[in-house]
Amino acid sequence: MDFLVLTAIYVTVFGLCTLLYAYGDSPALANGPVGFLRRILVKVVTFLVPQRFIDVAHEKLYIILHTRNQVLQFVFAAIVLLGHAVWVKDMLPLLYLSDPQANHTLIPMLVVFTNLFFFHKSCTSDPGEITPAKQDLYSQVYKFDMRLYMPNRVCSTCERPKPARSKHCSICNRCVHRFDHHCVWTNNDVGGLNHRYFLLFLLTLIGMAIEGVAVGGWSLWLYTQNSRLLEARVLLDDGETVPISISVVIQHLFLQYPRLVFLVMALIVLIPMIASFAFYHTYLILTNQTTNERYKTPAVDCHRDRENISNKKISKQKQNRNNNSKQSVNRMSIDHRPYHRGLFRNIMEVFFLDNLKRSKRK
């Protein structure tokens, strides 16, 4: 099969799987043509695949995604090792053949070890677990916004008061200060104390992927130049020769260096996805928000709207008084981003734990 066709199939399947995984519960994908195709696909799979296999797959997938385990940590390590095995096997010989005096290992090794350092910190560092000894400290960091976080609430699992911006992680079974989300890749929560490491891990991961594309692409270009591939001509069936096309060049490179070409194409697909996730967390940090808060706010607002609608049935006069009082309270104490303190102070709060240090001094 043509290499470009294989690449298109790979990109399409990989993109659809990622889209369904990331936004599978959204109404846009649950309804309409996409939802219809998805339901048809589910029926086809359940018809072709034995139910016992589906049940086992669901069970294993639940364990991987919803319990603490190191499966995806090993998967990430294996991907990094395989990528650098291609670097050693295919890239370095081409680089040293063209420029034997240069150092082609220093920058890639610095990039990968920097990324692995922040990956290690994201996996092992304390996200801000709220223990009995630190209960008072974390309770002083943030004020209750009277929207998502209300005073006098108690965690039903830990049976301790819940500080503002905290959440109980059901996977790790602990309350976490400034909880963002539980990351299955790091097997750890992302919270107030390690959100900086998680963002730096994503940014250095992007750097490692870009460096892989640059070095891999440069290696293939050196091979193309040294072999004078672009000057070649293709013999047609009628005996005529024509200049080689880019499509034929790519297919030739794939036949000569399949691992290297596949790695470069895979990284090109992955970079925008990782970058979008990294930019999202950069936005959260710059605006002093968390994924948990952005996820919960629409649900809270929807619940509040339902309460307002039910209040209208009581009486029009009482409703007007309630709405006026609620609007005044909202203007005073409720903001779309109640913890936003300005760009510089938001950065200081995450990367230098400014708020926490000031609470300790009190």
N, C-alpha and C positions, 0 to 999 in steps of 0.2 A: 504494500500500500504506500502511496505517496507520503513523504515525510510531513509535508505541510498539512495534508488531510489528518494525519495522526496528531499533529500538534493542535489543530483546530478542535478535534474530538476531545483531546486531553483538557484543553482550556475550557471548553464548554461544560464537560462533566465536572471538572474540579470547581468551576465557578458556580454551577447549579447546586452542588453538594454544600458548598460553603454558604451560599445564599439561604438554602433551606435550613441549615444548622443555625445560622445567626438570626434569621427572621422567620423561622418556621411557624411561630405562633401569631404572627401579625395578621390582621384581617385581610390585608391586601393579597397575601399568599394563601389564606384559608378559603377565600371566596373568588368568584370570577373564573376566567379561563385557567389561571394558574392553579387555583384550588381544584378545579375539575380534573385537570391533567394529573395533579398530585394524587387525587382519590383513585383515578384509573390505574396509575402506577402502583399504588398500594394494593389494589385488587389483583393486579397481574402478579406482583411479587408473592402475595399470600396464596395465589393459585398454583404457582410454579414451585415455590419453596415449601418444604414440609413444615408443619406447624411446630414440631418439636425443635427444629433448627431455629425458627424465628423466636421461640420462647427462650432458648439458650442465648441467642444473640442479644435479646432485650435484657436478659439477666446480666450478662457480662458487660454490656454497655452501661447499664445502670450502676454497676459496681465501679466502673472506670470514671464515670462522670459525676456520681453522687455520693461517693465515699472517699475517705482519705486513702490514697494509694500512690505508688510511685511509677505507675505504668507509663504515663505520658512524659514524666521526667526522663525515663530511659529512652522513650521514643525520640524526644528532642535531642538527647545526647547521641543517639544512633544516627539521626539525620545529619548532625554536625560532623560526626566522624566520617560518614560516607561522603559528604561533600568535600571534606579535606583529603579523603583518599583519592578522589578524582583529581584534586589539586596536585597531589604528589605524583600520581600515576600519569596524568595527561598534560597538565598545564606546565609544571616545572620543566620537563624535558624540552618543550617547545620554547619556553622563555630562555633557558640557558643555552639552547642551540643558537638563538639569535643574538643574545647578549650575555656571554658567559662571565663577564666581569662584574655585572651588576648583582646587587643583593635582592633576590626576589622573594625572600622568606620573612624579612623583618616586619614589614607592615601587615601582611596577613596574620602573622602570629600575634602581633600586638592587638589587632582587631578581635581575633577570636578569644584570646585570654581576657580581654576587657569585657567582652560580652558574657563569657562564662563566669567572671567574677560577679557581675550584677545579677546573673541568673542564680548563682549560689546565694547571694544576699536576699534575693526575692524568695527563695525557697526556705531559707533557714532563719531569717530575721523575725523578730517579734513584730506582728502587725499592730500591736496595741491591745493585747489581751487585758480585759478588765478583771483583775483579781481582787479579792477582798482588801489586800494591802494597798491597791492603787485605786480603789473605788472613789475615795474623796478627791484624789488628784484629778482624775478624768471628769469628775462631776463639776469641777471649777473651770474647765477649759472653754466650754461653749454655753451660751444661754439658750433656753428653750425658745423656739421660734413660734410656738403656739399654732403651728400648722401641721408639720410632720412630727414634731417632738413636743410632747406635753409633759409638764411636771407630774410627779407622784406616780409615774408608771413603773411597773415592776416586771422584770423578765420572767416569763412563766417557767423557764427552764432553770436559770441560775437562781431565781427567787431573790434577786437583789435589784435595787433601783437602777433604772436605765438612764445613764447620762445622755445629754443631747448629742445627736449624730452617731450614736452607737447602735449596733444591731447584733442579734445573736445569730451566729453561723451554725446552721443545723448540721453541716458536714463536719466541722471541727469541734462542735459542741462547746462554744465559748462566745461570750460577748466581746466585741471588738470596737475599740475607739475609732471614730471617723471611718466606719466600715464602708468600703467601696464594693468589693465583690470577692467571691472565692474563685481562685484561678486553678483550674485542673492541671495546667501545665507546670505550675510551680508547687502544686500540692500544698498551698498555703493561702491564707487570706491576704487580701490587699487592704491595708488599713492606714491609719494616721501615721504610723511609725515607719512603714516600708513602702508607701506609695511612690516615694522618690526613687527607690531602687527598682521598682517595677517599671516606671517610665524610662529610666536609664537603660534597663534591660531591653525594652522595645526599641529605643533609639539606636543602641549599639547593634541590635539584631538587624535593623535596617541598614546600618553601615556595613555590617558583615555581608549582607546580601548584595548591596551595591558593589562592594569590593569584589565579590565573587563574579558578578556580571562583567565588571570592568576587566578583571584579570583573565577570565575565561574568554571574553570577546577579543581581547588583545592577543591571546594565545592563538585563537583561530585565525585572526587577521595575519599574524606572523606566518602561520602555516600557509595561508593563501598566497602571501607574497613570495615566500621562499619557493613554493612549488609552481609559481607563475600560473596559478589556476585561472585567474581572470583573463589571461591571454589565450587560454585553450579554446578550441573550436569543437563543435559537436557534429558528428557525421549523421546525416539524415538517411532515411531508407532509400531515397532516390540518388544517393551518392553525393549530394551537395553538403557542404560544410557551412555552419553558421556560428557566430560568436556564442559563447556559453552564456546562459541566462542565470539570473540570481537564484531562481528556483533550483536549477541543476547544481549550482555551487553549494547551496545549503544541503541538498540531498547527498552530495559527495562528502561534505564535511560530516554529515550524520553517519555515513557508512564508515568513514575513517575514524571518527571519534564520537561514537554514539553516547557514551557517558557524559562527555564534556558538553556536547550540544544539548542533550536533555537537561543537564544541570542548569545551563544558562537560560534555557527557555522556562524551566520551572521557577527559577529565581525572578525572572521578569514578571511572571504571573503573580508570584507571592509578594513582591515589593509593594504594589499599591494596596494590597489587603493589610499587610502589617503596618504600612504608613498611615492608613485611615484609622486603624485602632490606636496607634501612637498619637496621632493628632487629636483624636477624641479625648484621650487622657490628658494631653497637654491643655486642651480647652477646659477640662474639668478643673485642673490645678490652677489655671490662670483666673478662673471665675469662682474658685472655692466651692465646688460642687463635688458630689460623688455619684457614681452610677446608681447606687441604691436610692439616693434622693431623687434623681431624674426619673427613675422607674416608678417610685411610689407617688410622686406628686400628682400625675394625672388621675390615679385611682382615688387619692384623697379629695381632689377637686370634684371628681365625678360623684363621690359620696356626699360631698357638701352640697352639690347641685340638687341631688335627689332629696336631701333634707329641706332645701329651700322650696322645692316644688311641693313637698308634703305640707310645709308650713302655710302655703297659699290657701289651702283648704280650710284653715281655721277661721280666719276672717281677714278682710281686706285691710282694715285699719290696723289690726295687730301685726299683719304682715309688713305694712309700711314702716311701723315702728321698729320691728325686728330687722328689716333690711337696712334702715338708716343706721341703727346701732352697729350692725355687722360691718357695714361699709366703713364706718369710722374706726372700728377696731382693726379692720384689714389695712386701712391706710396707715395706722400707727404701728402695728406690730407684725404685719405679714408682708413679705416681699418675695418676688419670684426667686431672688438669690439673697436670702437673708444673711448669709455669712460672708458675702463678698466684701473685702476690705481694701480693695485697690490692688493693682497688678503686683507691685513690689511686695506688699505685705502678704499677699496670697502665696507668692513664691517663697518668701521667708518662712511662712507657716509650714509648708510641706517639706522644703529641702533643709531647713535649719531648725524645724520644730519650735518656731518662735512662740506660738501660743502656749505650748506645753511648758517651755522654760519659764515663761512669765507666771504661769500658774504655780510652778514649784517655788518661786520666790515669794509668793504671797504667804 
